[in-house]
Every structure is written in structure tokens, then in C-alpha cells.
Amino acid sequence: MNLELHNKSLLNKNDKVKLYNTWARSYEKYVDSIGYCGPKNVVKYFSKLIEKSNNKNLNILDFGCGTGLLGLELKNNIPSLNITGIDISDNMIKKAEKKNIYKNIFNVNLLNLSDEEIIKKFKKFDYIISCGVFLEGHVPFSIISKLKLIVKNNIIFTVRNSYIKENKDDFYTNVISSKSYLEYDISYLDNVSCKLIII
């Protein structure tokens, strides 16, 4: 069942809201069973990024927060963070809320909002962090332009190498062409090569 949902999640044609609402109950146990270490490693890089900052009371957006695995890792390592989550699945959000780590959680799909609506809905965050969202069947790289509207400093996110390969032009236009661009190879999931991008 979980493997089937995982495979379906990588296809563009499937309704992601319905899929993740179904998957929410067993999602964490499944990803743990297949070696999902992305959140832990993203937070390691983020901690290094802000270690010289005197201000640890930062406002963070966890983009595509799911059940809160990245948010939990952030809070456990940097307790002073103020974390907001957004996701498209009510059932995943309910799981995240139970962790009591988010200041706010919104069920919203940024692709369905205009730039003006996004700016009106969200204050600017110090950083936007995302893990496990830029991959096959999920969000396009064009959403980066929307995230830039509501961030003061950096956007930090994982992206599967296979997804970059499939979308080279979009990746260049929306990511590499940014004024500041850093990439690192990161341990993410068993047998899946992945990069951490900071723009």
C-alpha cells in the first residue's frame, strides 16, 4: 500500500491532495523504513548557515511541511525558531499540528494564488526551508518566483537529481540564474541522489 502510494505520488496525473490525505496515517512509518534522512541533513546545513547570526529567533516557513518531520528537526535543534508550515493536505497538517512545533499552519497551494494574494496572505519570512517537495509529480521550479516574494534571506530546499535532469531548462531559469546559488550533495533517501540548494 505505502509503496504504491509512493510511486503514485511521483506521477503528475494523480490528485496529490487525495493521495496525501490517504497516505497521512502511515506516511512517517513508511519513510522511516526506507531511510529518509533528508530533514536531519537539511537542518545540519541550515544550522551552519545561521551559526554566526546573533538572532536565532527567526521566522521560518516550512514549505510543504507534510506531517512535520522537517519542522520537528528544526525545533529540536534550534528551539527559538518561529516556524510556520504550509501544505496542501488536511490530513498531513493534522499530523503536523499534533507535534506542537508550528506557530501557524496553512492549507494552501501557492500555485493557485496570484503574486498579490501571496504577498497579502503572508508576511516575509527570514528563511524558507523545504525538504521532499521538489521531485517528480510535485511542484514545478517556477514556484520559486512565488517563494521569493515572501523571503528576506535564503530559500533552502532539496531536489532530486533525477528531477533536475528532467527539467534542466526550468531549473536553470528559476534556480541557477538566481543572484546567489549554492548546491551540495546531500544524503536524503536510500538509493536516491539529491542536492541541497541554497538561493
N, C-alpha and C positions, 0 to 999 in steps of 0.2 A: 504493500500500500504506500509506504513512505517513498520507496524508490520510484514508484510510478508517479507520485506527485512531484517528486524532484525532477524527473525527466519532463513531465508536462510543463513545469514552471519555466523551462528553457525554450519553450516554443512560443512564438509570437501570437499564434491563433487562439490561445486559451485565455479565458477570463481570469485574470490574476486575483481580483477581489474574491471571487467564489473559491478559487483554488486555495488561497492562503487562509480564508476563513475555515475551510475544511481541514487544512494542514496544521492549524494553530495548536491543537491539543497535543500532537505528537512531535511537533517540529524540533523542539530542543533536544529531546532524547535521540532523535534521528541524527541531527547534525553532530552531536557529540560522538555518536557511534562511528561516524565517517571522518573523524579527525579534524573537525572545524576549529581552527586556532586563529582565524582572522582577527576577531575582536581583540584578543590579547596582544597580538603583534602590532595592530594599528595603534593601540594605546601606548605601547612602548615608544613608537616613533613620535607620537603626539607629545608624550611626556618630555622627550628630548627637545622637541621644538619649543616648548614653553619654559624649559627649566631655568633660563636666565631672566624670565619675566618675574617681576616682584608681585604682579597681580595674578593670583590663582583663582580669584572669584570671577571667573569668566562665564559669559553666556554662550552656550554651545547648542547647535542644532544637530540632532542625530537624524539624518535624512534616511528614511526607510528603516525606521527603528525596529520593526518586527516585534518580537517578544521581549526586546530589551537587553539582548546579550552584549551589545557594544556599550550601551548606556550603563549597564551594571559594571562592566570592566572599567569604564571611565570613572564612575563614582567610587569604586573600591580603591582606585589608585590616586585619584585627585578629589577627595571628598568635598572640597569647596566649590566645585563646578555647579553652575545652574544649567541644567540640561532640559531642553525641550525636544520632544520627539514628534515626527510626523510619519504616517504610514497610511496605506490605502485599505487595510484590513481591520475591521472592527474586532474580530476575534484575536488577532495578533496583538492589537492595542490593549485588550482586556488582560492578556497575559503580562504585558509590559507594565501596566498600571499596578499590578499586584506586587511588583518589586519595589515600589515606593521610591523611585530614584528620579523621576521626571517632575519638573516644575509644572509643565503643561504637556499634553499630548493632543495632537490634532489628527483627525481622519481627513486627509486632503490629498488630492493628486495635483501637483503643481502644473502638470501638462494641461489641465483643464482650466487653469486660471490665466488671466491676462497679466502682463507685467504690472499694470496699475493695481490690480486686485492683490497681487503678491505683496507689493510694497505697502499697501494699506493694511493687509492682514497681519504682517509680521514686522516686528522691529528688527533692526540689524543685529546679527549675532557676531560675536568676536571670531568664532570659527564654526565652520560646518564640517561635520565628520560623517562618513558613510562607509559601511562595510557590507559587502554581499549584495549590492544593488546594481552596479554596472557590470552586467553579464547578459548572456543570450536571453531573449524573451522578456527583458525587464525595461530599464529606462534608456532612452537614446542620449548620446553625448550632447545633443542640443539643449538638454535641460540645464547644463552648466551655466548658460547665459541667464537663466532664471535664478539660479542659486547666487550668482554674482551680485544680483540686486539687493540681497539681504545679508551680505557678509562684509565685515570690516577687514579681516586679515586673510586667512587662508581657507581654502576648501581642500579637505584631505579625504581621499577615497580609494578603495580597492577597485581594481578592474582586472578581469581575467585576460590573459594574453590572447586567448582564442577570440575574445570579443573585439580586442584591438585589431587583430588580423582581419576579421570580417568587416570592420568599419574604419579602415585606415584613413580615408578622406575626412570623415566626420570627426575622428579622433584628432587629426591634425588641426582642423579648423577650430574646434571647440576647446581643445585641451593644450596641445603642444604650442599653439600660437599665442598662448597667454603670456603676459609680460614676465611672469616668474613661473618656472616649471621645473619640478624635480621629480624623479622617479626612482624607486627602489624595488628590487625583487623582494618579495615577502612570502613567508610561509602562511598559507591560507587554508587549504583543504588538501587532504591526501590525494596525490596524483593530479593536482590541478595547479598549473603555473599561473602566477598572479603578480601584479605590480601594485605598489602603493604610490599614488600620485599626490603631489602637493602643488597647488597653484594659488 
